Amino acid sequence: MIAQVIEEMALTTGVEEIRMREVAERVGCSTNAIYHYFRSKAEMLIHAQKLGRRRAGERLAALAETVPFAERIDVLLPLSEDRRREWHTWFLLWGMPQTDPAVAAERREGADDANRLVSELVRGEIEAGRLDKSSNAEDVAYDIMLIVNGIASLAAPDPVSWPTERQQATLRRHLKGLGFHL
């Protein structure tokens, strides 16, 4: 519940305006209970981001290999309000000072996890013959994450200009450019 409240507040008011007292009120507990688990806004934001990353991984894992590659990558895009909040939380975390070791660690861990998950999917496409056998799965995964991150950076703050169809069409155009047979 705390993570959801943090995501909502971060999206609507910005991280600077988040107050422990307001989080406690929205969750329905005391401020002391919040401080028992989190010493700072950064810790709450990191917690929310870790849960968001876990949800994204679960969405990917829930899809069978028979689901087309582009549709599996779609689950990483901000195609719903929940995913838009997840991306917004991620962007807020990236805007925090790198001097906080926990923030820096979460940034690295998040990027590494995303690349690992996408690399596994890319290896499957190479093995299935839907991508050139000479392709380097890690390099292609980084390219895909650049595409997904770029789309998300435009779509998360402006879902009106970047509806589902535009996000998916942009992703597919770039996947084709990477050599995927869609």
C-alpha positions, 0 to 999 in steps of 0.5 A: 500500500505504501508503494502505491501511495508513493507512486500516486503522490509522486505522479500527482505532486512530485517527490519534493512534496511527499511528506511522511505524515501524508503517506501515513494518513493515506495508508491509514497508519501512524507516522511512526509506523512509516518511519519504522520501515522507511527512514526517508523519501528516497527509501520509500521511492526505492521500495516503490521502484523495486515493486514496480520492477518486480511487477514488470518481471512478473508480467513478462514471465507470465507470457508464454514463448508463443506470444509474439516478441513485440507483444512481450516487450509491450508489457514494459511500455507505459500502456496503462495507468499503473505502468505509467505510474511505475515509469514515473517513479523510475524517472523520479528515482533517476532524478535523485542525487547519485550521492545516495548509495542506495539510490545509485544501487537501485539504478544499477540493479534496475538497469541490469535486471531489465537488460537481463530479462530482455537479453533472455527474450532476445536469445530465445528469438535468436534460437527460434530463427526470428533474429539473425544468429550472429546477433549479440543478445546483450547488445540487442537487449541494450538497443531495445531498452534504449527504445523502450526507455525513449518511448516511455520518457515521452509517453509516461508524461504525455499519454494523450500524445502517446496512446497505446497504438503510437507506442506499439507502432514506434516499438515495432518500427524500431524492432524491425530496424534491429532485424526482428521478423515481426 
